[in-house]
Amino acid sequence: MRRAIYNQTVSSILYNAHSRVFGQWRTTCISIWTRSGTNRISGVQNITKPVTIVSAQINPDNFLTELLAANRHDPGQLLQCLHAIQYRYSCIPPQAIERLASALGLTRAHVESVISFYAFLHTTPRGQFDILFSDNITDYMLGSRELMLWLCERLGVEPGVPRADGRVTVDITPCTGMCDQGVSLLVNGIAVTQVDDKRVVVIADLVEKAVPVEQWPREFFTIQNNIFRRDRMLFSDTGKGEALRALLDNGADTLLDVIEKSGLRGRGGAGFYTALKWRICKQAESDTHYVICNADEGEPGTFKDRVLLSSHSNCVFEGMTLCAGIIGAKQGYLYLRGEYLYLRGQLEQILAQRREKGLLGSNILGQKGFDFDIEIHMGAGAYVCGEESALIESLEGKRGIPRIRPPFPVTHGYRNRPTVVNNVETFTAAAKIASLGVDWFRDMGTVQSSGTRLLSVSGDCARPGIYEYPFGITVQQVLDDCGATDTQAVQMAGAAGSMIPPAHFERRIAFEDVATGGSFMIFNQQRNLFEMVLNFARFFVHESCGFCTPCRVGGSLLKDLVEKFYKGHASRHDVEEMKNIGALMQRSSHCGLGNTAPNPVLDLLEHFPDLVEQHLSRDDYEPAFDLDASLQQARMITGRDDEGAHIR
């Protein structure tokens, strides 16, 4: 009961939406639309009546006092406090930094270092409207940059620079997880989809008239599931306690054996056997264990977990509770990426309903001592936090810098206690296996890759969306099903994955062949693959935590070389430099981000040599910087164009 009351308090204090009035500390009521279900044919979530969230007047002292009390004055809750303050004021004011540091026993420098790490936290005001266009390559191909610049022109702002009147900031952000319904953007953290010329005109007008976001047209915020192929995972309706009853009827050891026999492997990309992870954690000696669901779906082109959270969240939470019952955990956390803020209220309601039904909280299903609850923690815009140890650091309220391993989280994880970290799809699959049995899962897929795989399909195809297949399906079959023609390449598993050329389209999607975390981005023959690789290279430079030199420096060098290719100044010397830098990053980087960041560049060099050859300007070295061209403005000012005014 105490945990339930705590969660309700956090929900009402931390994530209430407040009007932003600069120089004042005023709050107003807003409404968030509840979703009453999903159309089974279209997958569109139907929006119904608004629900009032806030009604109390809160001054700054009271706000921070209640915020700190709700978070138990726990330094580990620093990021959650910062997220709430950012949402309240459009920045983290200096007085809030001082108050947090003092109340949590931290230095001001520590608080400021955490703020500087996360893209969605700022120390200067962003404005009443903070608009961020997705710059993922699929949105870019749909014209996101042009739409962003047009909106800037209409509003009279420069990209990334707050308008002088404090009304608005317009900028870009990495993938927002809406690749199947782009162009997408975030306004004050809430997703807007299907942005086109007409919507830009309307948005500009709404901003100029200072219309609160909650009064914008509802259709702007419609998020479609776009499920085009269902198989066993998406067809089965579970998550109502079936897995927990199986656990109580058969015991933790038996259920763990069931998960092991199913062959379930982590769906986040690494493919570690789920039962083995749970068993190691269960056997780790400690009086406290934790369960964490990684819902920080930040890999560009991936949005399958978004769909599971919106339509199958009961099953996700049941999988977490099942894991807790097996390993002996009392507390769990769902780490939700900042871009999915719009899901927060819905997920909190599901958790409350599960507590009411005895599926969460104390004495679950009447079983004395079976206690487990779940809190939702928000991310704040850091791709690296998808790595499990970086996620744990972030969950503890720190900068999300990956830990040195070993030790691994299963023995030394959250708060240095044994911790299971699995992603959304993995927990969903575990709950269904416990409910429906080993054979239901095991008789699909391949020997090494059992079950099905959810694919987030986007890019140059007729039907972008979610496709569920048994493991072992060919790349070509997916292309045929989604209506992709004249395909030049498929980027599998996001920016950090692998680039598949047409000669490899008969390869099979499985851990033993083409592994994927779920992203499937398609590029037709009209696309410039160097443009795609440059987009990814810039992404990795932006998202590097900066901890290690190979990633921090190597990523920037690779980006510069890709830009050199893109601008037509590359030489064979540059090709060799790219190979050497990429190999160094793969061998020496601190974590998986640096290890995989060179993949798009190296795959392009390996699989598309003719394209690379076409982009070479010369065999010997050519500098990327044209010193003579840089003097052109000086020549124009002085009126000189003689030989002495040039550098040959």
Secondary structure as UniProt FT lines:
FT   HELIX           2..14
FT   TURN            22..23
FT   STRAND          31..38
FT   TURN            40..42
FT   STRAND          44..52
FT   HELIX           60..70
FT   TURN            71..73
FT   HELIX           75..77
FT   HELIX           78..89
FT   HELIX           94..104
FT   HELIX           108..117
FT   TURN            119..120
FT   STRAND          129..134
FT   HELIX           137..141
FT   TURN            142..143
FT   HELIX           144..155
FT   TURN            159..160
FT   TURN            164..165
FT   STRAND          168..173
FT   HELIX           179..181
FT   STRAND          185..187
FT   TURN            188..189
FT   STRAND          190..192
FT   HELIX           197..208
FT   TURN            209..210
FT   HELIX           213..215
FT   HELIX           218..221
FT   STRAND          227..229
FT   HELIX           232..235
FT   HELIX           242..250
FT   HELIX           252..262
FT   TURN            267..270
FT   HELIX           274..283
FT   STRAND          290..295
FT   TURN            300..301
FT   HELIX           304..311
FT   HELIX           313..327
FT   STRAND          331..336
FT   HELIX           338..343
FT   HELIX           344..356
FT   TURN            357..358
FT   HELIX           364..366
FT   TURN            368..369
FT   STRAND          372..378
FT   HELIX           383..386
FT   HELIX           388..395
FT   TURN            396..397
FT   TURN            409..411
FT   HELIX           414..416
FT   STRAND          419..423
FT   HELIX           424..436
FT   HELIX           438..442
FT   STRAND          452..459
FT   STRAND          465..470
FT   TURN            471..472
FT   HELIX           475..482
FT   STRAND          487..492
FT   TURN            495..496
FT   STRAND          498..500
FT   HELIX           502..504
FT   TURN            505..506
FT   STRAND          508..509
FT   TURN            511..512
FT   STRAND          519..524
FT   TURN            525..526
FT   HELIX           529..543
FT   HELIX           549..566
FT   TURN            567..568
FT   STRAND          570..571
FT   HELIX           572..588
FT   HELIX           592..596
FT   TURN            597..598
FT   HELIX           599..607
FT   HELIX           609..614
FT   STRAND          616..618
FT   HELIX           627..630
FT   HELIX           632..638
FT   HELIX           643..645
//
